[in-house]
Amino acid sequence: MSRGTIKKVAGPLVIAEGMRDANMYDVVRVSDRRLIGEIIEIHGGEASIQVYEETSGLGPGEPVESTGYPMSVELGPGLIGSIYDGIQRPLDEIMKQTGNNLKRGIEVPSLKRDKKWHFKPAVETGEEVVAGDVIGTVQETEIVLHKIMVPDGITGKITWIREGEYTVTDTAATVTEADGTEYKLSLVQKWPVRKGRPYKEKLSPNMPLITGQRVIDTLFPIARGGVAAVPGPFGSGKTVVQHQLAKWAEADIVVYIGCGERGNEMTDVLNEFPELKDPKTGYSLMKRTVLIANTSDMPVAAREASIYTGITIAEYFRDMGYSVALMADSTSRWAEALREMSGRLEEMPGEEGYPAYLGSRLAQFYERAGYVVSLGKEGRKGALSVIGAVSPPGGDISEPVSQATLRIVKVFWSLDATLAYRRHFPAINWLTSYSLYVDSMAEWFNSKVSDDWMDLRARLLRLLHDESELEEIVKLVGMDALSPSDRLKLEAARSIREDFLHQDAFHETDTYTPLEKQYLMMHLVLDYYDAAVAALEKKAAIDDLVKLPVRERIGRFKYVPVDRMKEEYDDILKKLSDEIKETMQKEDL
C-alpha cells in the first residue's frame, strides 16, 4: 500500500508525491475525508489522480493512500432494481444515511451485506468446473434468475457446496485446484471496470433487437449485440428515444446510464420505470433494470467512471446468457469530462480541445458490445447491445464526438430538429440515417416475419427518396406542375410519413408495434399506392384517388389493438377495393 501527500489541487485533478509504489488506475483515498480517486498518470514518484468527488477545501500536505486495487465493481445478486452513482455507490442507501445531498467521502457497500439470498446449487460435490461455469442460481427478481459463475482464472473440483440462505459475502461453495489451492466462492465477484470481461468467441450479429419503434425496426434496425448512435440537437427527442428503447427493446436486462444529463430526466426514469409493466412478463420494468445516475451537477470526473461501471455490469449479465441493452445518455457529456481532465493534465489538445485519444476511448467502450459465446463448458450465448446518445452543440454532427462515434457504430439514427419542430416524433430523419446490419439480417426478417419484408422496406425507402426530389420541384414551380403519377407518389410518401413513421410514445397502443403489425401497416400504405396507380392508368381522376375516404382508416390503423388488427386489415383492403371501383365507375359515367 502506497502512501503519499498532496502537492497540488486543480479542480478534480490532484497531484500527489511519494507515490512511487503505486500503479496506474489504482483506486486511492484522498485526504482524511477519504475521497475516492483513481491514478491516471505517474511521473517518477508523482501521481496524477482524478477525484470522483468534490475537491473544494483540499490543500497540499494532506495524506493520499493507495488501495492497491484498480477501480472495480461488485457483481452479484442485488444489482437489479438498484440505482447507483457513477462509481457504483447505491444512492438509496446513501440517502438513508445522509439525506438528500450526497456527502463527500461516504463509504457504502455496492451490494447490501445484510440481505439473504436463497442459493440453489447447479453442480454437485466432486464435479470439475472451469471459469464461467454456473455453480448455482439465485432468484433475484420475479423475472431475473441470477446465475452464480466461477470467476475468471479458477479451474478445479467442487469440494463443498450447499443449498441455503446466504448473504453476498458468505461462502456458498469451495473449489480446489489440481495443485491443492482452495478458493472460497461467494455470491459476489469483483471486476475492474476498464477491462472488458472475457468470452470464448464473438459471433456475427444476425438477429435484430426488436424495439417496437417502426422507423427503427423497419427502416434502420439494430442487431442484437450491435451498436447504435443517436445524435441530435437539443429538443429533438434523444432522451425519449432512449426511454422508449429501454422500455420496449426485446432485452432480458436493461442498463440505463444517465451520464451528465439533467437531474429531471433521471427523475422521469425513476418515476416511470417502476410504474410501467413489462409487456412480456407483466411485472414492473424495474424488475429487469439497473440505473446509473450521474447527473450534470455531480462531479465531472465521475462521468467517465459511470460509462465503464455501466458496461461492466452489462457484460456480467451478458455472460449469464442474457440479452442486455445498454443506454448511454449521453456520451458527449463523458467526452466533456475527458476534455476537462485532459486540459488539467496540460496535454496537447486535439480537435476542439478534445484529447487526441478521444476516438480510441470511444472505440474501447463501443467494442465491448457484441453477440458472444460465454466462458464455461455450457457454451451460453449472450448479447450486449449498446445505444449511445450524442449531444452535438447546435446539432452539428461534424464535431469530433459525433464523427468519432460514427466511425465505430453501424447504426446511425439521425435526429432532426426540423422534424421535431413539425411535431414528427420519433424525429429520425429517413434520408440521413442508416443501418449497416440490414443485409446480414435480411434472411431473418424474410423467414421470421414474411418473405417480402425486405422488398416492402426497399419500396418505402424509394418512395421517401422520390418525395425529397419531387419536393424541390414543388418548391420551384408548385404542385400543379406535377404529373398525376408524381402527385400520387407524394401522397403515398405523405402516408408513409404520417401514418407509418410517426409514432406516439405516449399512446397506449401506438407506443409499441410488433413486427406483424408493422408488416400489415407497410402493406396497407403500399396497397393503396398500387391500387391508385392501377386506377390512374385506367384514367381515374387523381383528385378522387387522393380523397378516398378509406385513407382515413389506413391512417388510424396504428391505433388498432393487436388482437383486432387482422380483421381490421382485411376490412380496410375490402373497403379500398370497393372505393377504387366506385371511382372507376364514376369515370365511366
C-alpha positions as CSV (number, residue, x, y, z in Angstrom):
1,M,0.0,0.0,0.0
2,S,1.5,3.3,-1.1
3,R,1.1,6.5,0.9
4,G,1.9,10.0,-0.3
5,T,0.9,13.6,0.3
6,I,-1.0,16.1,-1.9
7,K,1.3,18.5,-3.8
8,K,-1.3,20.4,-5.9
9,V,-5.0,20.5,-6.4
10,A,-6.6,21.7,-9.7
11,G,-10.4,21.1,-9.7
12,P,-10.9,17.3,-10.0
13,L,-7.2,16.7,-10.5
14,V,-4.9,16.1,-7.5
15,I,-1.2,15.7,-7.9
16,A,0.3,13.6,-5.1
17,E,4.0,13.0,-4.3
18,G,5.7,10.0,-2.7
19,M,3.5,7.5,-4.7
20,R,6.4,5.6,-6.3
21,D,5.0,2.2,-5.4
22,A,1.5,2.9,-6.7
23,N,0.2,1.5,-10.1
24,M,-1.8,3.0,-12.9
25,Y,-5.5,3.0,-12.4
26,D,-5.2,2.2,-8.7
27,V,-8.0,3.5,-6.5
28,V,-6.8,5.9,-3.9
29,R,-8.3,7.6,-0.9
30,V,-7.5,11.3,-0.8
31,S,-7.1,13.3,2.4
32,D,-8.7,12.5,5.8
33,R,-12.1,12.9,4.2
34,R,-11.3,9.7,2.2
35,L,-12.4,11.0,-1.2
36,I,-12.4,8.3,-3.9
37,G,-9.9,8.9,-6.8
38,E,-8.1,7.0,-9.5
39,I,-4.5,7.3,-10.6
40,I,-4.4,8.3,-14.3
41,E,-0.8,9.3,-14.8
42,I,2.5,8.6,-13.0
43,H,5.8,10.6,-13.4
44,G,8.6,9.3,-11.1
45,G,7.1,9.5,-7.6
46,E,4.3,11.9,-8.6
47,A,0.9,10.5,-9.4
48,S,-1.9,12.5,-11.1
49,I,-5.3,11.4,-9.5
50,Q,-8.7,12.1,-10.9
51,V,-11.0,12.5,-7.9
52,Y,-14.6,11.4,-8.3
53,E,-15.9,13.7,-5.6
54,E,-15.9,17.4,-5.0
55,T,-12.3,18.6,-4.1
56,S,-13.0,22.0,-2.6
57,G,-11.2,22.5,0.7
58,L,-8.4,20.1,-0.1
59,G,-4.9,21.5,0.2
60,P,-1.2,20.5,-0.1
61,G,0.3,18.3,2.6
62,E,-2.9,16.2,3.2
63,P,-2.4,12.4,3.0
64,V,-3.1,10.2,0.0
65,E,-3.4,6.4,0.4
66,S,-3.5,3.9,-2.5
67,T,-5.7,0.8,-2.0
68,G,-3.5,-1.2,-4.4
69,Y,-6.6,-2.3,-6.5
70,P,-8.0,-0.9,-9.7
71,M,-11.4,0.7,-9.9
72,S,-13.8,-2.3,-9.7
73,V,-17.5,-3.1,-9.4
74,E,-19.2,-5.6,-7.3
75,L,-21.1,-8.1,-9.3
76,G,-23.7,-10.3,-7.6
77,P,-27.4,-10.5,-6.6
78,G,-28.9,-7.2,-5.7
79,L,-27.9,-5.3,-8.8
80,I,-31.3,-5.4,-10.5
81,G,-33.6,-2.6,-9.5
82,S,-30.7,-0.6,-7.9
83,I,-29.8,3.0,-8.7
84,Y,-26.1,3.8,-8.4
85,D,-23.9,6.8,-8.9
86,G,-21.0,6.8,-11.4
87,I,-18.8,4.7,-9.0
88,Q,-21.4,2.2,-8.0
89,R,-22.5,3.7,-4.7
90,P,-26.1,2.9,-4.0
91,L,-27.9,6.2,-4.0
92,D,-30.9,5.0,-2.0
93,E,-28.7,3.7,0.8
94,I,-26.7,6.9,0.9
95,M,-29.9,8.9,1.1
96,K,-30.9,6.9,4.2
97,Q,-27.6,7.8,5.9
98,T,-27.1,11.4,4.8
99,G,-30.4,12.8,3.5
100,N,-31.0,14.4,0.1
101,N,-27.4,15.7,-0.5
102,L,-24.5,13.4,-1.5
103,K,-21.9,13.7,1.3
104,R,-18.2,13.5,0.4
105,G,-16.1,10.5,1.3
106,I,-19.1,8.4,2.3
107,E,-18.4,4.6,2.0
108,V,-21.4,2.4,1.4
109,P,-21.1,-1.2,0.0
110,S,-22.5,-1.5,-3.5
111,L,-24.5,-4.6,-2.7
112,K,-26.4,-5.0,0.6
113,R,-24.4,-7.0,3.0
114,D,-27.3,-8.0,5.3
115,K,-29.8,-9.3,2.8
116,K,-30.0,-13.0,2.5
117,W,-30.5,-14.8,-0.9
118,H,-31.7,-18.4,-1.5
119,F,-28.9,-20.2,-3.3
120,K,-29.7,-23.3,-5.3
121,P,-26.6,-25.3,-6.4
122,A,-26.4,-26.3,-10.1
123,V,-23.4,-28.7,-9.6
124,E,-22.6,-31.4,-7.2
125,T,-19.6,-32.0,-4.9
126,G,-16.7,-33.6,-6.8
127,E,-17.6,-32.1,-10.2
128,E,-14.9,-30.4,-12.3
129,V,-15.6,-26.8,-13.1
130,V,-13.9,-24.1,-15.3
131,A,-14.1,-20.3,-15.3
132,G,-17.6,-19.2,-16.4
133,D,-19.4,-22.4,-15.3
134,V,-22.7,-21.8,-13.4
135,I,-22.4,-23.3,-10.0
136,G,-25.8,-22.2,-8.7
137,T,-28.7,-19.8,-9.1
138,V,-30.4,-17.1,-7.1
139,Q,-33.9,-15.9,-8.0
140,E,-33.1,-12.2,-7.8
141,T,-36.4,-10.8,-9.0
142,E,-39.6,-12.4,-10.4
143,I,-38.1,-12.1,-13.9
144,V,-34.3,-12.5,-13.4
145,L,-32.7,-15.7,-12.4
146,H,-29.2,-14.7,-11.3
147,K,-26.6,-17.3,-12.2
148,I,-23.6,-17.6,-9.9
149,M,-20.5,-18.2,-12.1
150,V,-17.0,-19.4,-11.4
151,P,-14.8,-16.3,-11.5
152,D,-12.2,-16.0,-14.3
153,G,-8.9,-17.8,-13.7
154,I,-10.3,-20.5,-11.4
155,T,-10.4,-24.2,-12.6
156,G,-10.8,-27.2,-10.3
157,K,-13.1,-29.5,-8.4
158,I,-16.0,-28.6,-6.3
159,T,-15.1,-29.7,-2.8
160,W,-18.1,-28.2,-0.9
161,I,-21.4,-26.7,-2.0
162,R,-24.7,-26.4,-0.2
163,E,-28.2,-25.0,-0.7
164,G,-29.3,-22.3,1.7
165,E,-29.8,-18.7,2.6
166,Y,-26.6,-16.7,2.1
167,T,-25.5,-13.0,2.2
168,V,-23.4,-11.9,-0.8
169,T,-20.2,-12.4,1.1
170,D,-20.9,-15.8,2.7
171,T,-19.1,-18.8,1.2
172,A,-21.5,-20.8,-0.9
173,A,-19.0,-23.3,-2.4
174,T,-15.3,-24.1,-2.4
175,V,-13.2,-25.1,-5.4
176,T,-9.9,-26.9,-5.1
177,E,-7.4,-26.6,-8.0
178,A,-5.1,-29.5,-9.1
179,D,-2.2,-28.1,-7.0
180,G,-4.3,-28.1,-3.9
181,T,-5.1,-24.4,-3.8
182,E,-8.6,-23.8,-2.3
183,Y,-10.9,-21.0,-3.4
184,K,-13.9,-19.9,-1.4
185,L,-16.7,-18.8,-3.8
186,S,-19.3,-16.3,-2.5
187,L,-22.3,-14.9,-4.4
188,V,-20.3,-11.8,-5.4
189,Q,-17.3,-11.2,-7.6
190,K,-15.3,-8.1,-8.3
191,W,-14.2,-6.9,-11.7
192,P,-12.0,-4.0,-12.8
193,V,-14.2,-1.6,-14.9
194,R,-11.6,-0.6,-17.5
195,K,-11.0,-4.2,-18.5
196,G,-13.6,-6.0,-20.7
197,R,-14.9,-9.3,-19.3
198,P,-13.5,-12.3,-21.3
199,Y,-15.6,-14.6,-23.5
200,K,-14.9,-17.6,-25.7
201,E,-15.7,-16.1,-29.1
202,K,-17.6,-13.3,-30.7
203,L,-20.3,-14.2,-33.2
204,S,-21.6,-12.2,-36.2
205,P,-24.8,-10.4,-35.2
206,N,-27.6,-11.7,-37.5
207,M,-30.8,-11.2,-35.3
208,P,-32.5,-7.9,-34.8
209,L,-33.1,-6.3,-31.5
210,I,-36.8,-5.7,-31.8
211,T,-37.8,-2.3,-30.3
212,G,-41.4,-1.9,-31.4
213,Q,-40.5,1.5,-32.9
214,R,-41.5,1.4,-36.6
215,V,-38.9,3.7,-38.0
216,I,-36.1,1.7,-36.3
217,D,-37.4,-1.9,-36.8
218,T,-38.4,-1.5,-40.4
219,L,-36.0,1.1,-41.9
220,F,-32.9,1.1,-39.7
221,P,-32.8,-2.0,-37.5
222,I,-30.1,-2.6,-34.9
223,A,-28.8,-6.2,-34.4
224,R,-28.8,-8.0,-31.1
225,G,-25.3,-7.3,-29.9
226,G,-25.0,-4.3,-32.2
227,V,-24.1,-0.7,-31.6
228,A,-26.1,2.4,-32.5
229,A,-25.7,6.2,-32.1
230,V,-28.5,8.7,-31.7
231,P,-27.1,12.2,-32.3
232,G,-29.4,15.1,-32.3
233,P,-29.7,18.7,-31.2
234,F,-31.4,20.0,-28.1
235,G,-35.1,19.2,-28.0
236,S,-35.1,16.6,-30.8
237,G,-36.1,13.8,-28.6
238,K,-32.9,11.8,-27.8
239,T,-33.9,11.0,-24.3
240,V,-37.4,9.9,-25.2
241,V,-36.0,7.6,-27.9
242,Q,-33.6,6.2,-25.2
243,H,-36.5,5.8,-22.8
244,Q,-38.6,4.1,-25.5
245,L,-35.8,1.6,-26.3
246,A,-35.2,0.9,-22.6
247,K,-38.9,0.2,-22.1
248,W,-39.7,-1.8,-25.2
249,A,-36.5,-3.3,-26.6
250,E,-36.6,-7.2,-26.5
251,A,-33.8,-7.4,-24.0
252,D,-33.8,-9.5,-20.8
253,I,-31.8,-6.8,-18.9
254,V,-31.7,-3.1,-19.4
255,V,-28.8,-0.9,-18.0
256,Y,-29.5,2.8,-18.3
257,I,-26.7,5.2,-17.7
258,G,-27.7,8.9,-17.2
259,C,-24.2,10.4,-17.8
260,G,-24.1,14.1,-17.2
261,E,-27.7,14.6,-18.1
262,R,-30.3,16.8,-16.3
263,G,-31.5,15.6,-13.0
264,N,-35.2,15.8,-14.0
265,E,-34.6,13.3,-16.9
266,M,-33.3,10.7,-14.4
267,T,-36.3,11.6,-12.1
268,D,-38.6,10.8,-15.1
269,V,-36.9,7.4,-15.4
270,L,-37.2,6.7,-11.7
271,N,-40.9,7.7,-11.7
272,E,-41.8,5.9,-14.9
273,F,-40.0,2.6,-14.9
274,P,-41.5,1.2,-11.6
275,E,-45.0,2.1,-12.9
276,L,-44.5,0.6,-16.4
277,K,-45.4,-3.0,-16.9
278,D,-43.1,-5.2,-18.9
279,P,-45.3,-6.4,-21.9
280,K,-43.8,-9.9,-21.9
281,T,-43.9,-10.7,-18.1
282,G,-46.5,-8.3,-16.7
283,Y,-44.1,-7.2,-13.9
284,S,-42.6,-3.7,-13.3
285,L,-39.8,-2.7,-15.7
286,M,-37.6,-2.1,-12.7
287,K,-37.5,-5.8,-12.1
288,R,-35.0,-6.1,-15.0
289,T,-33.3,-2.7,-14.9
290,V,-30.1,-1.3,-13.4
291,L,-29.9,2.5,-13.3
292,I,-26.7,4.5,-13.1
293,A,-27.3,8.2,-12.4
294,N,-24.5,10.6,-12.8
295,T,-26.4,13.9,-13.3
296,S,-24.9,17.1,-14.6
297,D,-24.5,18.6,-11.0
298,M,-22.3,15.6,-9.8
299,P,-18.5,15.8,-10.0
300,V,-17.4,15.8,-13.7
301,A,-14.7,13.1,-13.3
302,A,-17.3,10.5,-12.2
303,R,-18.9,10.8,-15.6
304,E,-16.0,8.8,-17.0
305,A,-16.4,6.1,-14.4
306,S,-20.2,5.9,-14.9
307,I,-19.8,4.7,-18.5
308,Y,-17.4,1.9,-17.6
309,T,-19.3,0.9,-14.5
310,G,-22.5,0.5,-16.6
311,I,-20.9,-1.6,-19.4
312,T,-19.1,-3.9,-16.9
313,I,-22.5,-4.6,-15.1
314,A,-24.0,-5.2,-18.6
315,E,-21.2,-7.6,-19.6
316,Y,-21.7,-9.6,-16.4
317,F,-25.4,-10.3,-17.3
318,R,-24.3,-11.0,-20.9
319,D,-22.0,-13.7,-19.5
320,M,-25.1,-15.4,-17.9
321,G,-26.5,-15.8,-21.4
322,Y,-28.9,-12.9,-21.3
323,S,-29.7,-10.3,-24.0
324,V,-28.7,-7.0,-22.5
325,A,-29.5,-3.5,-23.8
326,L,-27.3,-0.6,-22.5
327,M,-28.4,3.0,-23.0
328,A,-25.8,5.7,-22.5
329,D,-27.3,9.1,-22.4
330,S,-25.1,10.9,-23.3
331,T,-21.6,10.1,-24.4
332,S,-21.0,13.8,-25.3
333,R,-21.0,14.6,-21.6
334,W,-18.5,11.8,-21.0
335,A,-16.3,13.3,-23.7
336,E,-16.6,16.7,-22.0
337,A,-15.2,15.1,-18.8
338,L,-12.3,13.6,-20.8
339,R,-11.7,17.1,-22.2
340,E,-11.7,18.7,-18.8
341,M,-9.2,16.2,-17.4
342,S,-7.0,16.4,-20.4
343,G,-6.9,20.2,-20.0
344,R,-6.0,19.9,-16.3
345,L,-3.2,17.4,-17.2
346,E,-1.9,20.0,-19.7
347,E,-2.0,17.5,-22.6
348,M,-1.7,18.7,-26.1
349,P,-5.3,19.3,-27.2
350,G,-6.8,17.7,-30.4
351,E,-9.7,19.0,-32.4
352,E,-12.0,21.4,-30.5
353,G,-10.0,20.9,-27.3
354,Y,-10.9,17.2,-27.0
355,P,-7.9,14.9,-26.2
356,A,-6.2,13.2,-29.1
357,Y,-7.2,9.8,-27.7
358,L,-11.0,10.6,-27.8
359,G,-11.6,8.2,-30.8
360,S,-9.7,5.3,-29.2
361,R,-11.5,5.7,-25.8
362,L,-14.9,5.7,-27.6
363,A,-13.9,2.7,-29.6
364,Q,-12.8,0.8,-26.4
365,F,-16.3,1.5,-25.0
366,Y,-18.4,0.5,-28.0
367,E,-16.2,-2.5,-28.9
368,R,-17.3,-4.1,-25.6
369,A,-20.7,-4.7,-27.2
370,G,-21.3,-7.9,-29.2
371,Y,-23.0,-11.3,-29.5
372,V,-20.7,-13.7,-27.8
373,V,-20.3,-17.3,-26.6
374,S,-19.6,-17.0,-22.8
375,L,-16.9,-18.8,-20.9
376,G,-17.7,-22.2,-19.4
377,K,-18.5,-25.7,-20.7
378,E,-22.1,-24.9,-21.4
379,G,-21.4,-22.5,-24.3
380,R,-24.1,-20.0,-23.3
381,K,-24.8,-17.2,-25.9
382,G,-25.3,-13.7,-24.6
383,A,-25.7,-10.4,-26.4
384,L,-24.9,-6.8,-25.3
385,S,-26.3,-4.1,-27.5
386,V,-25.1,-0.5,-26.9
387,I,-27.1,2.6,-27.9
388,G,-25.3,5.8,-27.2
389,A,-26.9,9.2,-27.4
390,V,-24.7,12.0,-28.7
391,S,-25.5,15.7,-28.0
392,P,-23.5,17.8,-30.5
393,P,-23.6,21.5,-29.8
394,G,-26.1,23.2,-32.1
395,G,-26.9,19.8,-33.7
396,D,-23.7,20.0,-35.8
397,I,-22.7,16.4,-36.3
398,S,-19.4,17.4,-37.9
399,E,-18.0,17.9,-34.4
400,P,-15.3,15.4,-33.1
401,V,-17.5,13.3,-30.7
402,S,-20.2,12.6,-33.4
403,Q,-17.6,11.9,-36.0
404,A,-15.5,9.6,-33.8
405,T,-18.8,7.7,-32.8
406,L,-19.9,7.3,-36.4
407,R,-16.6,5.7,-37.3
408,I,-17.3,3.0,-34.8
409,V,-21.1,2.3,-34.8
410,K,-23.0,0.6,-37.5
411,V,-26.4,2.2,-37.0
412,F,-27.0,5.9,-37.2
413,W,-30.4,7.3,-36.1
414,S,-30.1,11.0,-37.2
415,L,-32.5,13.1,-35.1
416,D,-33.6,16.2,-37.0
417,A,-34.6,19.4,-35.3
418,T,-36.9,20.4,-38.3
419,L,-38.8,17.2,-37.9
420,A,-39.1,17.8,-34.1
421,Y,-40.4,21.3,-34.7
422,R,-43.0,19.9,-37.1
423,R,-44.0,17.6,-34.2
424,H,-43.0,14.5,-36.1
425,F,-41.7,12.0,-33.5
426,P,-39.5,10.0,-33.3
427,A,-37.7,12.7,-35.3
428,I,-35.3,10.2,-37.0
429,N,-34.5,11.6,-40.5
430,W,-35.1,8.8,-43.0
431,L,-32.8,10.4,-45.6
432,T,-29.7,10.8,-43.5
433,S,-30.0,7.7,-41.2
434,Y,-28.6,4.3,-42.0
435,S,-28.1,0.7,-40.6
436,L,-25.2,-1.4,-41.8
437,Y,-26.8,-4.5,-40.3
438,V,-29.7,-4.7,-42.8
439,D,-28.0,-7.1,-45.2
440,S,-26.9,-9.6,-42.5
441,M,-30.5,-9.6,-41.0
442,A,-32.4,-9.7,-44.3
443,E,-32.7,-13.5,-44.1
444,W,-34.1,-13.3,-40.5
445,F,-36.8,-10.8,-41.4
446,N,-37.8,-12.7,-44.6
447,S,-38.0,-16.1,-42.8
448,K,-39.5,-15.0,-39.4
449,V,-42.0,-12.3,-40.5
450,S,-42.7,-12.5,-44.2
451,D,-40.7,-13.4,-47.3
452,D,-41.4,-10.0,-48.9
453,W,-40.4,-7.9,-45.9
454,M,-37.2,-6.6,-47.4
455,D,-38.9,-5.8,-50.7
456,L,-41.6,-3.7,-48.9
457,R,-38.9,-1.9,-46.9
458,A,-37.0,-1.1,-50.1
459,R,-40.2,0.3,-51.7
460,L,-40.9,2.5,-48.7
461,L,-37.4,4.0,-48.8
462,R,-37.6,4.5,-52.6
463,L,-40.9,6.4,-52.3
464,L,-39.4,8.6,-49.5
465,H,-36.3,9.4,-51.6
466,D,-38.5,10.2,-54.6
467,E,-40.6,12.5,-52.4
468,S,-37.5,14.5,-51.4
469,E,-36.6,15.0,-55.1
470,L,-40.1,16.0,-56.0
471,E,-40.4,18.5,-53.1
472,E,-37.6,20.5,-54.7
473,I,-39.7,20.8,-57.9
474,V,-42.8,21.7,-56.0
475,K,-41.0,24.5,-54.2
476,L,-39.9,25.9,-57.6
477,V,-43.0,25.5,-59.8
478,G,-45.8,24.4,-57.5
479,M,-47.9,21.3,-57.1
480,D,-49.9,21.9,-60.3
481,A,-46.9,21.4,-62.5
482,L,-46.5,17.7,-61.4
483,S,-47.9,14.8,-63.4
484,P,-50.7,12.8,-61.8
485,S,-48.3,9.8,-61.1
486,D,-45.8,12.1,-59.3
487,R,-48.7,13.6,-57.2
488,L,-49.6,10.1,-56.3
489,K,-46.0,9.4,-55.2
490,L,-46.1,12.5,-53.0
491,E,-49.4,11.3,-51.4
492,A,-48.1,7.8,-50.8
493,A,-44.9,9.2,-49.2
494,R,-47.0,11.5,-47.0
495,S,-49.0,8.5,-45.9
496,I,-45.7,6.7,-45.1
497,R,-44.5,9.7,-43.1
498,E,-47.7,10.5,-41.2
499,D,-49.3,7.0,-40.9
500,F,-46.3,4.8,-40.6
501,L,-43.2,6.6,-39.4
502,H,-44.9,9.0,-37.0
503,Q,-45.4,7.2,-33.7
504,D,-46.9,8.5,-30.4
505,A,-44.7,7.4,-27.5
506,F,-47.5,8.3,-25.0
507,H,-50.4,6.4,-26.7
508,E,-51.1,3.1,-25.0
509,T,-51.4,1.2,-28.4
510,D,-49.1,3.2,-30.6
511,T,-46.2,3.3,-28.2
512,Y,-45.2,-0.3,-29.2
513,T,-45.8,-2.0,-32.6
514,P,-45.0,-5.7,-33.0
515,L,-43.4,-6.8,-36.3
516,E,-46.5,-8.5,-37.6
517,K,-48.4,-5.2,-37.3
518,Q,-45.6,-3.2,-38.8
519,Y,-45.8,-5.6,-41.8
520,L,-49.5,-5.1,-42.2
521,M,-49.1,-1.3,-42.0
522,M,-46.4,-1.3,-44.7
523,H,-48.8,-3.4,-46.8
524,L,-51.7,-1.0,-46.4
525,V,-49.8,2.0,-47.4
526,L,-48.3,0.3,-50.5
527,D,-51.6,-1.5,-51.3
528,Y,-53.3,1.9,-51.5
529,Y,-50.4,3.2,-53.8
530,D,-50.5,0.2,-56.1
531,A,-54.4,0.3,-56.4
532,A,-54.2,4.0,-57.1
533,V,-51.5,3.6,-59.7
534,A,-53.6,0.9,-61.5
535,A,-56.7,3.2,-61.4
536,L,-54.6,6.1,-62.7
537,E,-53.6,4.0,-65.7
538,K,-57.3,3.4,-66.4
539,K,-57.8,7.2,-66.5
540,A,-59.2,7.7,-63.0
541,A,-59.1,11.3,-61.7
542,I,-56.1,12.0,-59.4
543,D,-58.2,14.2,-57.1
544,D,-60.7,11.4,-56.4
545,L,-57.9,9.0,-55.7
546,V,-56.3,11.4,-53.2
547,K,-59.6,12.0,-51.4
548,L,-60.6,8.3,-50.9
549,P,-62.4,8.0,-47.5
550,V,-60.5,4.8,-46.8
551,R,-57.3,6.7,-46.3
552,E,-58.5,7.9,-43.0
553,R,-58.8,4.3,-41.8
554,I,-55.4,3.5,-43.1
555,G,-54.0,6.4,-41.1
556,R,-55.8,5.2,-38.0
557,F,-54.7,1.6,-38.3
558,K,-51.8,2.2,-36.0
559,Y,-54.2,2.8,-33.1
560,V,-55.9,-0.6,-33.6
561,P,-55.1,-3.1,-30.9
562,V,-53.1,-6.2,-31.9
563,D,-55.9,-8.7,-31.2
564,R,-58.2,-6.8,-33.8
565,M,-55.6,-5.9,-36.4
566,K,-56.1,-8.9,-38.8
567,E,-59.9,-8.4,-39.2
568,E,-59.4,-4.6,-39.5
569,Y,-56.7,-5.1,-42.1
570,D,-59.0,-7.3,-44.2
571,D,-61.9,-4.9,-43.8
572,I,-59.7,-1.9,-45.0
573,L,-58.5,-3.9,-48.0
574,K,-62.1,-4.7,-49.0
575,K,-63.1,-1.1,-48.5
576,L,-60.1,0.1,-50.6
577,S,-61.1,-2.2,-53.4
578,D,-64.8,-1.1,-53.3
579,E,-63.9,2.7,-53.3
580,I,-61.4,2.3,-56.2
581,K,-64.2,0.5,-58.2
582,E,-66.6,3.3,-57.4
583,T,-64.1,5.9,-58.6
584,M,-63.7,4.0,-61.9
585,Q,-67.4,3.7,-62.4
586,K,-67.7,7.5,-61.8
587,E,-65.1,8.0,-64.6
588,D,-67.0,5.7,-66.9
589,L,-70.2,7.8,-66.4
